[in-house]
């Protein structure tokens, strides 16, 4: 697998490594992070190693790292058709993300999202990028809006298998046309 690295003003987006497990655990153990995104808090570094080795394995999964120290503070992913719940065509994908709590409210997720959205449209030839979050996750909704996503509606009784519950999912979309208009402004 090719080791892709993307840079923004403040961030480096790179592949996860097992050596990142302690950093992942530091933020993923916080109960205000995972459950909002549909997964349980990590209980040990072993949980974090497992996730790096078995979950963060997609072609477009990246650790979000600050340029200042290079350490991971969150994850961002483009889920391609076949791995995405919301994308239904080969030229559609879904953006997923989470960020460690100490970094909330600093514009980090919109900055990281803009780079992966650029990748989706320019490098991967996508026509649509979908994004979802569970109802009540206002921070995720705000990050999506800042990245240009437009709210499309809700989906009721969505399975959240890792937490053994059902929730309402809020769905947003960014089309290539809307993105091109944003880039032209």
C-alpha positions, -999 to 999 in steps of 0.1 A, spaced: 0 0 0 14 34 -10 21 57 19 2 89 11 7 120 31 -14 152 28 -5 185 43 -27 215 51 -17 247 69 -16 231 103 -20 194 97 -4 163 83 -28 135 73 -9 101 71 -14 64 76 -18 50 111 11 30 126 10 6 156 34 30 173 6 55 174 -15 33 198 -7 53 229 -18 86 212 -49 69 199 -57 55 233 -52 90 249 -81 105 229 -102 74 222 -107 65 259 -126 97 265 -163 89 268 -173 121 251 -156 111 219 -164 75 207 -200 71 218 -210 103 198 -195 86 167 -210 52 175 -182 33 191 -173 25 227 -144 43 245 -111 23 243 -104 6 276 -67 -2 269 -38 4 246 -45 -31 233 -80 -19 221 -62 9 202 -37 -15 187 -66 -37 175 -83 -7 159 -51 4 141 -46 -31 128 -82 -40 120 -103 -9 116 -80 18 103 -71 -4 73 -91 12 44 -72 28 15 -83 62 25 -80 62 63 -56 88 78 -44 99 112 -49 136 117 -16 150 131 -6 185 141 25 197 122 39 209 155 46 174 169 34 149 143 13 130 168 -22 117 159 -52 136 174 -80 121 154 -90 101 123 -105 110 89 -115 87 62 -130 85 27 -152 54 27 -154 43 -9 -184 25 -24 -188 -10 -9 -175 2 25 -199 32 28 -234 32 41 -245 64 23 -226 61 -11 -245 41 -37 -224 45 -68 -187 40 -77 -183 78 -81 -197 85 -46 -180 82 -12 -186 90 24 -165 111 47 -161 99 83 -141 115 111 -135 120 148 -112 143 168 -97 142 203 -117 165 227 -87 189 235 -88 199 199 -125 206 195 -135 241 184 -102 250 167 -113 245 130 -91 214 128 -118 191 114 -130 215 87 -93 219 76 -87 182 74 -121 176 57 -114 202 30 -82 183 21 -99 149 18 -128 165 0 -103 179 -25 -88 144 -28 -122 129 -34 -131 152 -62 -97 160 -79 -77 127 -73 -105 101 -71 -130 116 -95 -160 115 -72 -192 133 -80 -206 132 -45 -193 131 -9 -218 121 17 -214 126 55 -235 115 84 -236 118 121 -260 108 148 -287 133 159 -274 155 187 -238 155 175 -238 193 169 -200 195 167 -200 171 138 -228 189 121 -210 222 125 -177 208 111 -197 194 81 -213 228 74 -179 246 76 -166 221 50 -195 229 27 -219 200 33 -256 206 29 -281 189 52 -302 163 33 -324 148 60 -327 121 87 -327 83 87 -345 68 117 -337 36 136 -302 32 123 -283 3 138 -253 13 160 -238 -22 163 -208 -14 184 -231 2 211 -260 -23 205 -286 5 200 -305 24 174 -302 61 166 -313 87 142 -287 97 116 -285 131 101 -272 130 65 -254 157 46 -240 159 10 -214 179 -9 -216 176 -47 -187 182 -71 -207 212 -85 -212 228 -51 -176 222 -42 -164 237 -75 -185 268 -68 -170 271 -32 -135 268 -46 -142 295 -72 -153 320 -45 
